């Protein structure tokens, strides 16, 4: 990271680079080039770990940079899952397609509930089965093992169920915090 900072690499350029790798991963997955897609995905995921650190080390941390990073992370995750879904659709693997799109919806809901709760002043990143790290590990596993039997069906089912459980956990957590903060409902 120090070398990146000394080299003048900006945090936003790292964010955009990681997003470009997500696009490449999606295309590779769509063409069922699983191992190459997995390698590109890992490199992109690792670069995503650097942008925030480089921002802090270089003194270039901005609110817009954090906003850009969060949004491109979500879009990149959606594109990669979309690429997996396209590959499964071309093989008429209906269950895998359905689970991939449920995983996509669940993943977006996990991120959205966190952002919306924080907008209401609630730290909703408490617990939850599948945060971003767990989702990245499962997507990486799906990519590396994509050509092996029903691996994608299994991994996407786990991801779909896990993200929806995490969404529910965060929803109930935020409900309990806001219920306690708002007090009992008034009698009419």
C-alpha distance (Angstrom), angle and dihedral (degrees) to the residues before:
residue distance angle dihedral
X1 . . .
X2 3.77 . .
X3 3.81 88.9 .
X4 3.80 90.1 52.8
X5 3.80 91.0 50.1
X6 3.83 92.1 47.1
X7 3.79 89.4 47.5
X8 3.80 90.7 56.5
X9 3.79 95.0 -115.7
X10 3.79 108.5 161.1
X11 3.79 123.5 -136.8
X12 3.81 91.0 -123.8
X13 3.81 91.4 54.0
X14 3.81 89.0 54.2
X15 3.81 89.1 49.8
X16 3.82 91.7 51.0
X17 3.82 90.9 45.6
X18 3.81 90.4 53.4
X19 3.80 89.9 48.8
X20 3.82 90.9 50.7
X21 3.80 88.2 53.5
X22 3.82 89.6 51.0
X23 3.81 88.7 54.6
X24 3.81 89.8 49.2
X25 3.81 90.3 48.4
X26 3.80 91.0 51.8
X27 3.80 92.2 51.3
X28 3.81 92.5 46.2
X29 3.82 91.1 48.3
X30 3.79 90.3 48.5
X31 3.80 88.4 57.0
X32 3.82 90.2 45.1
X33 3.79 93.7 -117.3
X34 3.78 87.5 146.7
X35 3.79 104.7 170.7
X36 3.81 94.4 44.3
X37 3.82 89.3 46.2
X38 3.80 89.1 51.1
X39 3.80 92.9 51.3
X40 3.82 92.8 47.9
X41 3.82 89.3 46.7
X42 3.81 92.0 53.2
X43 3.81 92.2 49.2
X44 3.81 90.2 48.5
X45 3.81 92.0 47.4
X46 3.81 91.1 50.0
X47 3.79 91.5 49.9
X48 3.80 88.1 53.3
X49 3.80 88.3 61.4
X50 3.81 90.6 57.1
X51 3.79 103.9 53.1
X52 3.80 96.2 72.4
X53 3.80 93.1 43.4
X54 3.80 92.1 48.5
X55 3.81 89.2 48.3
X56 3.79 91.7 54.2
X57 3.82 95.6 41.5
X58 3.80 93.6 48.1
X59 3.80 94.6 42.5
X60 3.81 89.0 -120.8
X61 3.79 98.2 117.6
X62 3.80 109.6 136.7
X63 3.76 134.5 172.6
X64 3.78 89.3 -122.1
X65 3.81 90.4 52.8
X66 3.80 90.2 53.6
X67 3.81 90.0 46.7
X68 3.81 92.2 48.6
X69 3.80 91.5 47.9
X70 3.81 93.7 50.4
X71 3.79 93.4 47.9
X72 3.80 96.3 45.5
X73 3.82 89.4 46.6
X74 3.82 89.8 56.4
X75 3.79 93.6 44.4
X76 3.81 91.6 46.8
X77 3.80 91.5 50.0
X78 3.79 89.6 49.6
X79 3.79 92.6 49.7
X80 3.80 93.3 49.4
X81 3.80 91.9 49.3
X82 3.80 87.9 45.5
X83 3.80 90.2 53.6
X84 3.80 89.9 51.9
X85 3.80 89.4 47.9
X86 3.82 91.9 51.3
X87 3.81 90.8 51.1
X88 3.79 90.8 50.5
X89 3.81 91.9 46.4
X90 3.81 91.8 54.0
X91 3.80 87.9 56.5
X92 3.83 92.1 44.9
X93 3.81 90.7 -121.0
X94 3.79 93.6 156.4
X95 3.81 97.3 177.5
X96 3.83 91.3 52.4
X97 3.81 91.2 48.7
X98 3.80 92.1 49.3
X99 3.81 92.9 47.4
X100 3.80 92.0 46.1
X101 3.78 91.5 54.8
X102 3.80 92.1 44.4
X103 3.81 87.9 50.8
X104 3.80 89.0 50.3
X105 3.80 92.2 50.9
X106 3.80 91.7 44.9
X107 3.79 92.2 48.4
X108 3.79 92.0 51.9
X109 3.81 90.8 46.7
X110 3.81 91.8 52.5
X111 3.81 90.3 53.7
X112 3.80 94.3 40.5
X113 3.80 95.0 50.6
X114 3.78 89.7 51.9
X115 3.80 93.1 49.3
X116 3.80 94.1 43.9
X117 3.80 92.6 47.1
X118 3.79 91.1 49.9
X119 3.80 87.5 51.0
X120 3.81 86.6 57.8
X121 3.80 91.0 48.6
X122 3.80 96.7 -102.7
X123 3.80 121.9 127.4
X124 3.81 97.2 -137.6
X125 3.78 97.1 172.4
X126 3.78 88.8 99.0
X127 3.76 115.0 127.6
X128 3.71 120.9 -42.9
X129 3.74 127.7 154.6
X130 3.82 101.6 -112.6
X131 3.76 117.7 33.6
X132 3.80 120.1 166.1
X133 3.81 94.7 -77.7
X134 3.80 93.9 55.6
X135 3.79 91.0 46.0
X136 3.80 91.6 51.4
X137 3.80 91.9 50.3
X138 3.81 92.0 51.1
X139 3.80 94.2 46.1
X140 3.80 89.2 48.8
X141 3.81 89.8 50.7
X142 3.80 90.5 49.7
X143 3.79 90.6 52.2
X144 3.79 96.4 46.9
X145 3.80 93.3 44.1
X146 3.81 97.6 33.9
X147 3.77 95.9 114.7
X148 3.80 95.0 53.5
X149 3.79 114.7 95.6
X150 3.78 115.7 -83.2
X151 3.80 95.0 -16.0
X152 3.79 93.3 122.1
X153 3.81 92.1 51.1
X154 3.79 90.2 52.0
X155 3.81 96.6 43.8
X156 3.81 94.2 44.2
X157 3.81 90.7 48.4
X158 3.81 90.4 52.1
X159 3.80 90.0 46.5
X160 3.82 93.3 47.5
X161 3.80 94.2 48.4
X162 3.81 93.0 41.7
X163 3.80 95.1 50.4
X164 3.79 92.7 47.0
X165 3.81 90.6 49.7
X166 3.81 89.3 49.4
X167 3.80 90.2 50.0
X168 3.81 89.7 51.5
X169 3.81 91.9 46.9
X170 3.80 91.5 52.2
X171 3.78 92.1 43.9
X172 3.80 92.2 53.5
X173 3.81 92.0 43.5
X174 3.80 92.8 52.5
X175 3.81 90.2 44.4
X176 3.80 91.3 54.7
X177 3.81 93.2 46.6
X178 3.80 93.6 48.0
X179 3.81 92.8 42.5
X180 3.81 90.0 54.5
X181 3.81 92.4 43.4
X182 3.81 94.4 46.8
X183 3.79 93.9 46.4
X184 3.79 126.8 -142.0
X185 3.80 118.2 -30.7
X186 3.77 115.3 -97.1
X187 3.79 118.3 -108.2
X188 3.77 113.9 -115.4
